[in-house]
Amino acid sequence: MSTNTTSSTDSSTPSTGSSAAQPTGSSTGSSAGASAEPGTGARAVAPEAGTRPARLIHNEATTEIPVHLLFRDDPDPAPVPLRPAVVARRQGPGERPGERPATRRPVNARPRPVPSVDPELRERPARVLPGAAGVAAGLCGVAGCAATSWWAGLVPPLAAQALGLPAYAGAGLGPAQWAAYAAAGVLGMFGFGGLARGRTGRAWVLGLFGRYRGTVRRTGLMWVNPLLLRRRVDVRLRHWRSEPMPAADGNGVALRAVTLVVWRVRDTVKATLGVEDHETYLRECVEAALARVPVEPLGTVRSSADVAGDTLTRLVAADAAPVGLEVFSVRPVRVEYAPEVAAAMHRRRIAALDAAQRASVLTSVVDSVEDTVTRLTMRGLVELDDYERKVLVKDLTVAFCAGRGDTGA
């Protein structure tokens, strides 16, 4: 800044040796000074002892700035430690040393309600007797009825002679005879009426007056209390081919899917008493799973079909487990477009195949033309300029395309 500097001694400033600077607004010390003559330069007048002049910086805009506000006169300035200036990225939360990273609290998805049944419904074996015990009780009842009839004198003489019974006139039908008849009849009915035949892969769920009394999985002839209500349950490994059910692919296009379900009854009491009809329940679970899982038409992508089958199996097995059903696999065996979109999707697929075929033919033609021109020029058979090269490429392209079209037709 090329400005003339003037200085003078303020007569009103006391000579006390104070090192304080004059106030900024002092007009006396700032205006009383000898200005230098033109062309001779500026010469500063020596201040008096113990007095520091009010040094000012006059800028071009005539704004007075005290120098002591810009520079300190401290004899021993306190050193300020400075760290090296390194330009780096601002550290975020959790990146500073000794600070734990701020993790977002995971938001747990609201779980889907799982169906549940009465916890007391657990399969347990029922108490049954061998079939021989029922046959013996039935025979005893029949024998008791015959003996009571002989006692009452109701056996014909010819039958008594044939059976070798002693002659007896009979006591008649009295209260004692009727009681004997009742006891023998009840014994015979219980003996023969409780006989049951157990089959392999079948089970009996027994109940008495609405209360579960156990499950019979034995095979062969056995005796079961005839007062118990029997419900036969098929516990074999079963497969069920569903009817066409509504489904959708990844783009939301309506489909019709036929699934093959392999399953069996694992807990007979839950499957019989825990749900009204376990087969209908399984069918509805499969339909609900198809509405949630996208299914692709068969023959497009094999991996997607496997993933869809695994997902369907997992969902249906989770829904059917609480009612005692064990699902092994749910696989789509036939997937087709719904009637309302079948025609449109058929045209779309044909167009996609046509486009792919055209792209393949074009690639083959371009490769053939390039190979032909390269061989002709590299072997020196012909010498072509740019115009002749373009004409040759055009002719070869037309010829190859026509040949491809005739072959494809």
Phi, psi and omega in degrees: 000119185263085178233152177280134183253133178235149179213150179205170180259124179282120182289340181272357182275125180289147180270074183252002179077012179286139180267009181285144179277162181286154179296158184290323184276013180284111181278338183290309182290336184274334183257337182274100178197158180268125179274145182284150179287152181294138177084350180258355181084178181261133178235122182277140177274134182292130179285164178289160181294136178081003182238130178256125182293155176279096183282130182234153174247117180261115176272181184290340179266012179055041175257124184272124179239117178299134181290329184290347174279342180261327182234135179267148178255020180296136181294319182233088180293141180289128181291138179254116180291129180244132176275152180299137181283106181239124178274117182219169179284142180293129181285133180272180179298132179090353180263347179285150181298135177080005181250132180287141180294137180281107181262141177283135181292122183295137179266111181285131177293145181292117184293148178284137181297132181264130179295144181224153179239180181299123182295342179282348179278091177230136183291133176218151182290142178270159180270115179229164179245159176297158182295332180298326179294320178293320178295317179297318179295321178294318178295322176298321178295318178295318178296323178295320178295320179294318180294322179294322178295318176296323179295321180279354179080028182262001179278128178298151181299322180295318178295322179295320178292322179293324180275351179076030180276145178293154180289130182213131183290331179096146181264357181085172180272101177246186179300324180293318179295318178297322178295321178294320176300317182296316181294316180293322179293318179296320180295318179293319179295317179293323181293310181278330181288338180269000180288134180218156180242119179270135181249154177290132182084004177237151179222157177246129173258118186259141178216147180230114180054043178083004181249137181288131183242000177131172181237137180251117176246011180283158178244157180097189181278132180211166180245126180239143179306120182292347177281346182278143176277128184253135175233119182276135181231134177273116182253014179283165175288122187238154175231144184225124177261116186282164171281165178302122181246150179292138178211184180207153177268189183295336179265003179085014179283134184292136180228169171233121186241137174248125185245152174248119184249127176251121187205173174201165178273118180267316179243110186291324184289321178290322180290333183266316185257340182279341181216154184294312179215109186289332178291317176295322178297318179295319179298318180289328176294320178295319179295320178293323178292323177295330178287343183257337185252125176290136182238133179262148176302142182293143181096353180270292180231117183291322182296321179295324177295320178295318179295319179296320178295318178296319179294318177298318179299317181294318182292314182293321178296321179293325180282330183269344181298319181297341180256018172083019179254137179249115183257126182264321181201146173228106186238130173289125180255342177207123180230125179220159181288151178295153183303327184286341181239002185296315182295316180296317180291328177295316176296321179295319181291321177297320178296320179295319178294321179296318178296319179295321178294319178297318179297321179293319179295318180297320179296318179295319180295315180298318179296320180293317179297315180298317180295321181294311181297320181296318180293320179297320182280323182289327181273356178075021180288324179222154173242119188239138170268187185295319182293315180294325178296317180296318179296317179297317178297320179296314181295316179296321179297316179297318181295316181292320179296318178296320178294320177296319180294319179294321179293319180291327179292000000 
